[in-house]
């Protein structure tokens, strides 16, 4: 029997160089770049989907899960195919096709969200899965090319694995700290697609003069052009939002701040006492009845948006000092550049997280704290807990008042939990909203939407509050005492240790595409004593048309942030 000297299936012979090896620097560059690109796609996909699915725990989990699936699938298939096909023939197509898909992603996703919302999740999954798998396949392909000797297998695999991890870290940090703050989502993806196609062309030119690069370049160009005409374009992409400012055709000085496709704030740049949204009028009614008329206040606002309430307080209570914690510096710039915020005395806006902003305030330093950072799609959970409310109570003086906008639908589980949490913290709590939503009209079916909760350690004159609500013709009522206890039921108290806000919050179902919503009901505006005008219904076009697949609260169709 002849001795066995080797196996035909063995990729390399001990110590024998392969004729298609790859230089160490080129290998490291390919693995580093492809791994970084996967993380760029993952992070930017979260921002691209946020206007349609919300920036929630579920959305983040879904995107991360799809990205990890792509990495696993690409690594497995890439290694398997590299054992069957000349690896040099695989690198260029993997980079080029992934670049084309990445460049097309903004236009495809936004078009699907607008015109085919039922397919949004499928298309979103594919736009992450396809480029992620192709890019993840690069590492095993390159590893195959670098394995020129079995004696160096551990060294080669370990080195390239480390390089890939460093590339992923680099892509994460670069995107989160640099790219998102300086470039639009579309710009990031089209730019990345361009780099990937250019890399593919370079690889193929150095190997076999592949003719597919020009075709993929045309696809990238097409993706860029399509993005300019795709639905969902923004005036500005901030760190957190796709933002637009829309002029009110019925009121020359009226402006609507639209964030992620939802009406976020309404501002009259000439008359800050003009309040459009019902929940803002409700908050104003609570504040006006809780403090003597015209008395200046020291207020802190968790969430800024268009700064409607700080402007209102400054106009109706001269000398009021409002400190605003708004996490999105881009929104702050929009207020200054587009919404008429000048250097008015009394309004100090800080680009900071609301919880951190609270910690910086002195004990007993505020008459009023306004919570308006909650949205109908997602909620900053760390502003909902007993610990956060304890900090709110700390900064209020003994007669201070906390008033917050809540948004919930369905069983109103989140709103009930937040009311229970406030009752755990403050002596006196009341809930303001539509009678059906707060349990005062058992015969009616709750629809959900905006609710306003107020809390204090001193009794609040609820009769005066109800009179103020009636003067503004809100139609809202107040639940307190046994009525509020019955409404809260067995709702859990939220804590820093356990606050499943994303699971409790129930978004509303969007109306049929092109159908008018009901936000024009209950639309009388103006300060007490000046009922204002009945706004005529408007077609849902421009900012008022909600992108299909987004969530919109009832009546006011607004998110948190006045």
C-alpha positions as CSV (number, residue, x, y, z in Angstrom):
1,X,0.0,0.0,0.0
2,X,1.4,3.4,-0.9
3,X,1.8,5.8,2.0
4,X,-0.7,8.6,2.3
5,X,1.1,11.9,1.8
6,X,-1.8,14.4,1.7
7,X,-5.5,14.9,1.1
8,X,-6.9,16.4,-2.0
9,X,-9.4,18.3,0.2
10,X,-6.8,20.0,2.3
11,X,-6.6,23.7,1.5
12,X,-2.9,23.9,2.0
13,X,0.1,21.7,2.5
14,X,2.3,22.2,5.5
15,X,4.6,25.1,4.8
16,X,3.7,25.3,1.2
17,X,2.8,28.8,-0.1
18,X,-0.3,29.3,-2.2
19,X,-0.1,31.1,-5.5
20,X,-3.1,33.2,-4.7
21,X,-2.1,34.5,-1.2
22,X,-3.0,38.0,-0.1
23,X,-0.6,40.5,1.5
24,X,-1.1,41.0,5.3
25,X,-1.8,44.8,4.9
26,X,-4.3,44.3,2.2
27,X,-6.0,41.5,4.2
28,X,-6.1,43.7,7.3
29,X,-7.6,46.6,5.4
30,X,-10.3,44.5,3.8
31,X,-11.3,42.9,7.1
32,X,-11.2,46.2,9.0
33,X,-13.2,48.1,6.4
34,X,-15.9,45.5,5.9
35,X,-16.4,45.0,9.6
36,X,-16.6,48.8,10.2
37,X,-19.1,49.1,7.4
38,X,-21.4,46.5,9.0
39,X,-21.7,48.5,12.1
40,X,-22.2,51.8,10.2
41,X,-25.2,50.1,8.4
42,X,-26.6,48.8,11.7
43,X,-26.5,52.1,13.6
44,X,-27.7,54.2,10.6
45,X,-30.6,51.8,10.0
46,X,-31.9,52.5,13.5
47,X,-32.1,56.2,12.7
48,X,-33.6,55.6,9.3
49,X,-36.4,53.4,10.8
50,X,-37.1,55.6,13.8
51,X,-39.6,57.9,12.0
52,X,-41.7,54.9,11.0
53,X,-41.2,52.4,13.9
54,X,-40.1,54.6,16.7
55,X,-36.8,54.5,18.6
56,X,-37.9,51.9,21.0
57,X,-36.4,48.9,22.7
58,X,-38.2,46.6,20.3
59,X,-36.9,48.5,17.2
60,X,-33.3,48.5,18.6
61,X,-33.5,44.8,19.4
62,X,-34.9,44.0,16.0
63,X,-32.1,45.8,14.1
64,X,-29.4,44.4,16.3
65,X,-30.8,40.9,15.9
66,X,-31.0,41.2,12.1
67,X,-27.4,42.6,12.0
68,X,-26.1,39.7,14.1
69,X,-28.0,37.2,11.9
70,X,-26.3,38.8,8.9
71,X,-22.9,38.5,10.5
72,X,-23.5,34.9,11.3
73,X,-24.9,34.0,7.9
74,X,-22.2,35.9,6.0
75,X,-19.4,34.3,8.0
76,X,-20.7,30.8,7.5
77,X,-21.6,31.1,3.8
78,X,-18.4,33.1,3.1
79,X,-16.2,30.4,4.5
80,X,-18.1,27.6,2.9
81,X,-18.1,29.2,-0.6
82,X,-14.4,30.2,-0.2
83,X,-13.6,26.5,0.0
84,X,-15.3,25.8,-3.3
85,X,-14.5,28.9,-5.4
86,X,-11.3,30.8,-5.9
87,X,-11.6,33.3,-3.0
88,X,-10.1,36.1,-5.2
89,X,-13.2,36.0,-7.3
90,X,-15.5,36.7,-4.3
91,X,-14.1,39.8,-2.6
92,X,-15.0,42.4,-5.3
93,X,-18.6,41.2,-5.8
94,X,-19.2,41.1,-2.1
95,X,-18.0,44.7,-1.6
96,X,-19.7,46.0,-4.8
97,X,-23.1,44.5,-4.4
98,X,-23.3,45.4,-0.7
99,X,-22.3,49.0,-1.7
100,X,-25.1,49.2,-4.2
101,X,-27.7,47.9,-1.7
102,X,-26.5,50.4,0.9
103,X,-26.7,53.3,-1.4
104,X,-30.3,52.4,-2.4
105,X,-31.4,51.8,1.1
106,X,-32.7,55.4,2.0
107,X,-34.8,55.8,-1.1
108,X,-36.2,52.2,-0.9
109,X,-37.0,52.3,2.8
110,X,-38.7,55.7,2.7
111,X,-40.7,54.8,-0.4
112,X,-41.8,51.6,1.2
113,X,-42.8,53.3,4.4
114,X,-45.0,55.8,2.5
115,X,-46.6,53.5,-0.2
116,X,-46.2,49.9,1.0
117,X,-46.1,50.0,4.9
118,X,-47.1,46.3,5.1
119,X,-43.7,45.5,3.4
120,X,-41.7,47.9,5.5
121,X,-40.4,45.3,8.0
122,X,-39.5,42.9,5.2
123,X,-37.7,45.5,3.1
124,X,-35.9,46.9,6.2
125,X,-34.7,43.4,7.1
126,X,-33.3,42.8,3.7
127,X,-31.5,46.2,3.5
128,X,-29.7,45.2,6.7
129,X,-29.3,41.5,6.0
130,X,-28.0,41.6,2.4
131,X,-25.2,44.0,2.8
132,X,-24.4,42.8,6.3
133,X,-24.0,39.2,5.1
134,X,-22.0,40.1,2.1
135,X,-19.6,42.3,4.1
136,X,-19.3,39.7,6.9
137,X,-18.3,37.1,4.2
138,X,-15.2,39.1,3.5
139,X,-13.4,38.0,6.7
140,X,-13.6,34.2,6.0
141,X,-12.7,34.8,2.4
142,X,-9.7,36.9,3.3
143,X,-8.7,34.4,6.0
144,X,-8.8,31.6,3.3
145,X,-6.4,33.7,1.2
146,X,-4.0,34.3,4.1
147,X,-3.8,30.7,5.2
148,X,-0.7,29.9,3.2
149,X,0.7,27.6,5.9
150,X,-1.0,25.3,8.4
151,X,1.7,26.2,10.9
152,X,0.3,29.8,11.1
153,X,-3.4,29.0,11.2
154,X,-3.9,30.2,14.7
155,X,-1.9,33.4,14.2
156,X,-3.7,34.3,11.0
157,X,-7.2,33.6,12.3
158,X,-6.6,35.4,15.6
159,X,-5.0,38.4,13.9
160,X,-7.8,38.9,11.4
161,X,-10.5,38.3,14.1
162,X,-8.9,41.0,16.2
163,X,-8.6,43.4,13.2
164,X,-12.3,42.7,12.4
165,X,-13.3,43.5,16.0
166,X,-11.3,46.7,16.0
167,X,-12.9,47.7,12.7
168,X,-16.4,47.1,14.2
169,X,-15.5,49.3,17.2
170,X,-14.1,52.0,14.8
171,X,-17.3,51.9,12.8
172,X,-19.5,52.2,15.9
173,X,-17.5,55.2,17.4
174,X,-17.2,57.0,14.0
175,X,-20.9,56.7,13.3
176,X,-22.2,57.6,16.8
177,X,-19.8,60.4,17.6
178,X,-18.9,61.9,14.2
179,X,-21.0,60.9,11.2
180,X,-24.5,61.3,12.6
181,X,-23.7,64.7,14.0
182,X,-22.3,66.0,10.7
183,X,-24.0,64.2,7.9
184,X,-27.5,63.2,7.0
185,X,-28.6,59.6,7.1
186,X,-28.9,59.5,3.3
187,X,-25.4,61.1,3.0
188,X,-23.8,58.5,5.3
189,X,-25.3,55.5,3.4
190,X,-24.7,56.9,-0.1
191,X,-21.2,57.8,0.9
192,X,-20.6,54.3,2.4
193,X,-22.0,52.7,-0.8
194,X,-19.7,54.8,-2.9
195,X,-16.7,53.7,-0.8
196,X,-17.6,50.1,-1.0
197,X,-18.1,50.2,-4.8
198,X,-14.8,52.0,-5.2
199,X,-13.1,49.4,-3.0
200,X,-14.7,46.6,-5.2
201,X,-13.4,48.3,-8.3
202,X,-9.9,48.6,-6.9
203,X,-9.9,44.9,-5.8
204,X,-11.1,43.7,-9.2
205,X,-8.8,46.0,-11.1
206,X,-5.8,44.5,-9.3
207,X,-7.0,40.9,-9.8
208,X,-9.0,40.4,-13.0
209,X,-10.3,43.7,-14.4
210,X,-13.9,43.0,-13.5
211,X,-16.4,44.8,-15.6
212,X,-19.1,45.0,-13.1
213,X,-17.8,48.1,-11.3
214,X,-19.2,50.6,-13.8
215,X,-22.7,49.1,-13.5
216,X,-22.6,49.2,-9.7
217,X,-21.4,52.8,-9.8
218,X,-24.5,53.6,-11.8
219,X,-26.6,51.9,-9.1
220,X,-25.0,54.1,-6.5
221,X,-25.7,57.3,-8.5
222,X,-29.3,56.1,-9.0
223,X,-29.6,55.7,-5.2
224,X,-28.4,59.2,-4.6
225,X,-30.8,60.6,-7.2
226,X,-33.7,58.6,-5.9
227,X,-33.1,59.8,-2.3
228,X,-33.7,63.4,-3.4
229,X,-37.2,62.6,-4.6
230,X,-38.1,59.8,-2.1
231,X,-40.8,60.6,0.5
232,X,-39.9,61.6,4.0
233,X,-37.2,64.2,3.2
234,X,-36.2,66.5,6.0
235,X,-35.3,70.2,6.2
236,X,-32.6,69.1,8.7
237,X,-31.4,65.9,10.1
238,X,-30.4,66.4,13.7
239,X,-28.6,63.9,16.0
240,X,-32.0,62.5,16.9
241,X,-34.6,63.6,14.5
242,X,-35.7,64.2,10.9
243,X,-36.9,67.8,11.3
244,X,-39.0,70.2,9.3
245,X,-40.6,73.5,10.0
246,X,-43.9,74.0,8.2
247,X,-45.7,77.4,7.9
248,X,-49.4,77.5,8.9
249,X,-51.5,78.4,5.8
250,X,-54.2,79.7,8.1
251,X,-52.0,81.9,10.3
252,X,-49.1,83.9,8.9
253,X,-47.0,83.8,12.1
254,X,-47.8,80.1,12.9
255,X,-45.1,77.5,12.5
256,X,-45.3,73.7,13.1
257,X,-42.2,71.8,14.1
258,X,-42.4,68.3,12.6
259,X,-40.0,65.7,14.0
260,X,-39.9,62.2,12.4
261,X,-43.0,62.9,10.5
262,X,-45.1,63.9,13.5
263,X,-46.3,67.3,14.6
264,X,-44.2,68.0,17.6
265,X,-44.8,71.7,18.5
266,X,-46.8,74.6,17.2
267,X,-45.4,78.1,17.7
268,X,-46.8,81.5,16.9
269,X,-43.7,83.5,16.5
270,X,-45.6,86.8,17.0
271,X,-48.0,85.8,19.7
272,X,-46.7,83.3,22.2
273,X,-50.0,83.2,24.1
274,X,-51.6,81.5,21.1
275,X,-51.7,77.8,22.0
276,X,-52.7,75.3,19.2
277,X,-52.5,71.9,20.7
278,X,-55.1,70.8,23.3
279,X,-52.6,69.3,25.7
280,X,-50.6,72.5,25.8
281,X,-53.7,74.4,26.6
282,X,-54.4,71.9,29.4
283,X,-50.9,72.4,30.9
284,X,-51.3,76.2,30.6
285,X,-54.7,75.9,32.4
286,X,-53.1,73.8,35.2
287,X,-50.3,76.3,35.7
288,X,-52.5,79.4,35.4
289,X,-54.8,78.1,38.1
290,X,-52.0,76.9,40.4
291,X,-50.2,80.2,40.8
292,X,-51.4,83.8,41.1
293,X,-52.1,85.5,37.8
294,X,-49.0,87.2,36.4
295,X,-46.7,86.0,39.1
296,X,-43.2,85.2,37.7
297,X,-42.1,81.7,38.2
298,X,-38.8,79.8,38.2
299,X,-39.4,76.8,36.0
300,X,-37.6,73.8,34.6
301,X,-38.7,72.1,31.4
302,X,-37.8,68.4,30.7
303,X,-37.9,68.5,26.9
304,X,-38.0,71.6,24.8
305,X,-39.3,71.0,21.3
306,X,-40.5,74.4,19.9
307,X,-40.4,75.9,23.4
308,X,-44.1,76.8,23.3
309,X,-44.6,76.7,27.1
310,X,-41.5,78.6,28.0
311,X,-42.5,81.4,25.6
312,X,-46.1,81.3,26.9
313,X,-44.8,81.7,30.5
314,X,-42.5,84.5,29.5
315,X,-45.4,86.4,27.9
316,X,-48.0,85.9,30.5
317,X,-45.7,86.0,33.6
318,X,-43.1,88.7,32.9
319,X,-39.9,87.9,34.8
320,X,-40.3,84.2,34.6
321,X,-37.1,82.3,34.3
322,X,-37.3,79.0,32.4
323,X,-34.4,76.6,32.2
324,X,-35.0,74.0,29.4
325,X,-33.2,70.6,29.1
326,X,-33.5,69.6,25.4
327,X,-31.3,66.6,24.5
328,X,-31.2,67.5,20.7
329,X,-28.9,70.4,20.0
330,X,-30.2,70.4,16.4
331,X,-33.7,71.3,17.7
332,X,-32.2,74.1,19.7
333,X,-30.6,75.5,16.6
334,X,-33.9,75.2,14.7
335,X,-35.6,77.3,17.4
336,X,-33.0,80.0,16.9
337,X,-32.8,79.9,13.2
338,X,-36.3,79.1,12.1
339,X,-38.7,79.6,15.0
340,X,-37.9,83.1,16.1
341,X,-36.1,82.4,19.4
342,X,-33.9,85.3,20.1
343,X,-32.0,86.3,23.2
344,X,-35.2,86.8,25.2
345,X,-34.4,87.2,28.9
346,X,-35.7,84.3,31.0
347,X,-35.3,81.4,28.6
348,X,-32.1,79.4,29.0
349,X,-31.9,76.3,26.7
350,X,-29.3,73.6,27.4
351,X,-28.5,70.7,25.1
352,X,-28.5,68.0,27.8
353,X,-30.3,64.9,29.0
354,X,-33.3,65.8,31.2
355,X,-32.3,63.4,34.1
356,X,-28.8,64.8,34.2
357,X,-30.2,68.4,34.0
358,X,-32.3,67.7,37.1
359,X,-29.3,66.5,39.0
360,X,-27.5,69.8,38.5
361,X,-30.4,71.9,40.0
362,X,-30.3,73.0,43.6
363,X,-32.8,71.6,46.1
364,X,-36.0,73.7,46.4
365,X,-35.0,76.0,43.5
366,X,-38.0,75.6,41.2
367,X,-41.7,76.7,41.4
368,X,-42.6,74.5,38.4
369,X,-41.3,71.5,36.6
370,X,-42.8,70.7,33.2
371,X,-42.3,67.1,31.8
372,X,-42.8,67.1,28.1
373,X,-40.2,64.7,26.7
374,X,-42.6,61.8,26.1
375,X,-43.7,60.7,22.7
376,X,-46.5,58.5,21.3
377,X,-43.9,56.1,19.8
378,X,-41.1,56.0,22.4
379,X,-40.5,57.3,25.9
380,X,-37.2,58.1,27.6
381,X,-37.9,55.6,30.4
382,X,-35.3,57.0,32.8
383,X,-37.6,60.1,33.2
384,X,-40.6,58.0,34.3
385,X,-39.3,56.3,37.4
386,X,-39.7,56.8,41.2
387,X,-36.1,57.9,41.3
388,X,-36.5,60.5,38.6
389,X,-39.7,61.8,40.2
390,X,-37.9,61.9,43.6
391,X,-35.4,64.2,41.9
392,X,-38.2,66.3,40.5
393,X,-39.7,66.6,44.0
394,X,-36.3,67.5,45.4
395,X,-35.8,70.5,43.1
396,X,-39.4,71.9,43.7
397,X,-40.0,74.2,46.6
398,X,-42.6,73.3,49.2
399,X,-45.4,74.8,47.1
400,X,-44.0,73.6,43.8
401,X,-45.9,71.8,41.0
402,X,-44.9,69.1,38.5
403,X,-47.1,68.8,35.4
404,X,-46.4,66.4,32.6
405,X,-47.8,65.4,29.2
406,X,-48.4,61.6,28.8
407,X,-49.3,59.8,25.6
408,X,-50.7,56.4,25.5
409,X,-53.4,54.3,23.8
410,X,-55.2,51.0,24.1
411,X,-55.3,49.9,27.7
412,X,-53.3,53.0,28.8
413,X,-51.0,50.8,30.8
414,X,-48.1,53.2,30.6
415,X,-50.2,56.2,31.7
416,X,-51.6,54.2,34.6
417,X,-48.1,53.1,35.7
418,X,-46.8,56.6,35.5
419,X,-49.7,57.9,37.6
420,X,-49.1,55.1,40.1
421,X,-45.4,56.2,40.2
422,X,-46.3,59.8,40.9
423,X,-48.6,58.7,43.7
424,X,-45.7,56.9,45.2
425,X,-43.7,60.1,45.2
426,X,-46.1,63.1,45.8
427,X,-48.8,63.8,48.3
428,X,-51.3,65.1,45.7
429,X,-51.8,63.7,42.2
430,X,-54.5,64.4,39.6
431,X,-55.1,63.4,36.0
432,X,-56.5,65.6,33.3
433,X,-57.9,64.3,30.0
434,X,-60.9,63.3,28.0
435,X,-63.6,61.9,30.3
436,X,-63.6,58.5,28.6
437,X,-59.8,58.2,28.8
438,X,-59.6,58.9,32.5
439,X,-62.5,56.7,33.6
440,X,-65.1,59.4,34.2
441,X,-67.4,58.3,31.3
442,X,-67.7,54.5,31.7
443,X,-70.2,54.3,28.9
444,X,-67.6,55.6,26.3
445,X,-64.7,53.6,24.9
446,X,-61.3,55.1,25.8
447,X,-59.4,56.1,22.7
448,X,-56.2,57.2,24.4
449,X,-54.0,60.1,23.3
450,X,-52.7,63.0,25.3
451,X,-53.2,63.0,29.1
452,X,-51.8,65.6,31.5
453,X,-50.8,64.6,35.0
454,X,-50.1,67.0,37.9
455,X,-48.4,66.3,41.2
456,X,-47.5,68.4,44.2
457,X,-47.0,68.1,47.9
458,X,-49.6,70.9,48.5
459,X,-53.3,70.7,47.5
460,X,-54.1,72.1,44.1
461,X,-57.3,74.1,43.5
462,X,-58.9,71.6,41.1
463,X,-62.1,73.6,40.8
464,X,-60.1,76.5,39.5
465,X,-58.2,74.2,37.2
466,X,-61.5,72.8,35.8
467,X,-62.8,76.4,35.3
468,X,-59.6,77.2,33.4
469,X,-60.0,74.1,31.2
470,X,-63.6,75.1,30.5
471,X,-62.5,78.6,29.6
472,X,-60.2,77.2,27.0
473,X,-62.9,74.9,25.7
474,X,-60.8,71.7,26.0
475,X,-63.6,69.5,27.0
476,X,-61.2,67.8,29.4
477,X,-62.0,66.7,33.0
478,X,-60.0,66.0,36.1
479,X,-59.8,62.6,37.9
480,X,-58.5,62.5,41.5
481,X,-59.1,60.7,44.8
482,X,-61.1,57.5,44.5
483,X,-61.7,58.1,40.8
484,X,-58.0,58.1,40.1
485,X,-57.4,55.2,42.4
486,X,-59.9,53.1,40.5
487,X,-58.4,54.2,37.2
488,X,-54.9,53.3,38.2
489,X,-56.0,49.9,39.4
490,X,-53.1,47.5,40.0
491,X,-50.6,49.3,37.7
492,X,-47.0,48.8,38.7
493,X,-44.8,51.5,40.0
494,X,-41.8,52.2,37.7
495,X,-38.3,52.2,39.1
496,X,-34.8,52.5,37.8
497,X,-34.4,48.8,38.4
498,X,-37.6,47.8,36.5
499,X,-39.4,50.1,34.1
500,X,-40.7,48.1,31.0
501,X,-42.0,51.3,29.4
502,X,-41.6,50.1,25.9
503,X,-43.8,47.1,26.6
504,X,-46.4,49.2,28.5
505,X,-46.7,52.0,26.0
506,X,-49.4,51.3,23.3
507,X,-49.1,53.3,20.1
508,X,-52.1,54.2,18.1
509,X,-52.9,52.6,14.8
510,X,-52.2,55.0,11.9
511,X,-55.2,56.0,9.7
512,X,-55.6,54.8,6.2
513,X,-53.2,56.5,3.8
514,X,-54.5,59.8,2.6
515,X,-57.4,59.9,5.1
516,X,-57.9,63.0,7.3
517,X,-57.4,62.5,11.0
518,X,-59.6,64.0,13.7
519,X,-57.2,66.4,15.2
520,X,-59.3,69.4,14.1
521,X,-61.9,68.5,16.7
522,X,-61.7,70.5,19.9
523,X,-59.5,73.0,18.2
524,X,-60.5,76.3,19.8
525,X,-57.4,78.2,20.8
526,X,-56.4,81.3,22.7
527,X,-55.9,82.3,26.3
528,X,-58.6,82.4,29.0
529,X,-61.1,85.2,28.2
530,X,-60.2,85.0,24.6
531,X,-61.7,81.8,23.2
532,X,-59.9,82.3,19.9
533,X,-61.2,81.0,16.7
534,X,-62.5,77.7,15.4
535,X,-59.9,76.5,13.0
536,X,-61.2,75.2,9.7
537,X,-60.3,71.6,8.9
538,X,-57.3,71.2,6.8
539,X,-56.3,68.5,4.4
540,X,-53.6,66.2,5.6
541,X,-50.9,67.2,3.2
542,X,-47.3,68.3,3.8
543,X,-46.4,68.0,7.5
544,X,-49.9,67.2,8.5
545,X,-50.0,64.0,6.4
546,X,-48.6,61.2,8.6
547,X,-46.2,58.9,6.8
548,X,-47.7,55.5,6.6
549,X,-46.3,53.2,9.3
550,X,-45.8,56.1,11.8
551,X,-47.7,56.5,15.0
552,X,-49.8,59.5,15.7
553,X,-51.7,60.4,18.8
554,X,-55.4,61.1,18.8
555,X,-56.8,64.6,18.3
556,X,-53.7,66.7,18.5
557,X,-51.5,64.3,16.5
558,X,-48.4,65.5,18.4
559,X,-45.5,64.1,20.2
560,X,-44.1,65.3,23.5
561,X,-42.1,68.5,23.5
562,X,-44.0,71.7,23.3
